[in-house]
Amino acid sequence: PEDKIKGLPRIIAESIGRTPEELYRNSDRGILADVNKLQEVTLASRAAVRALVMVSTNSEGRVDEVNPFLRDMFSLFGGGSPWKKALTEAGFPDCNDGDMKPLFEYLQGALGLIVKNNELPALIKALDGEFIEPGPGGDPIRNPDVLPTGKNMHALDPNSIPTKAAVDMAYIVVDRLLEGL
């Protein structure tokens, strides 16, 4: 939402006039039609992302480098992107291309960072006593800045530690709360 990129389940659900929240809520209530529709949305999402990865997969099944040129060629000469074809085959032909474009550009960038091999070169630099660029560690879903790997990880994100002003304000709020008891 911060980047104004819609998630794939939302794009798919909206293509059939629904929202993912509605599908989840009705699925939780046991409405069989929505249980099945939610499963279809999940499988279609997986198929579309798999199609994105397959564009950059070599004959050995490895992603060596992400290839946006092939993506553009598929769109121009192949009648649409591989993920659009996958969604159509899964029964969702009306997914909004304008919503999918920024999402799949983001996913393609993330894939490129995931397969980028910085770990061995960084290890060799460390063994040679050279500087290794610092970077955050952790889960790339929660913090995409951890990618690519091969950095000198640090566990603390200085931006997530409360400032002195925030701590001082918290004391005031807690004191007022306790006074009211």
WOMOKA-V991189 format. One record per helix or strand of 3 or more residues. SS is the DSSP state (2 for helix, 1 for strand). FROM is the first residue (numbers start at 1). LEN is the number of residues. If there is no record, write none. Layout:
ss:SS from:FROM len:LEN
ss:SS from:FROM len:LEN
//
This chain:
ss:2 from:8 len:8
ss:2 from:20 len:9
ss:2 from:32 len:24
ss:2 from:68 len:10
ss:2 from:82 len:8
ss:2 from:97 len:19
ss:2 from:119 len:9
ss:1 from:134 len:3
ss:2 from:144 len:3
ss:1 from:152 len:3
ss:2 from:158 len:3
ss:2 from:164 len:16
//
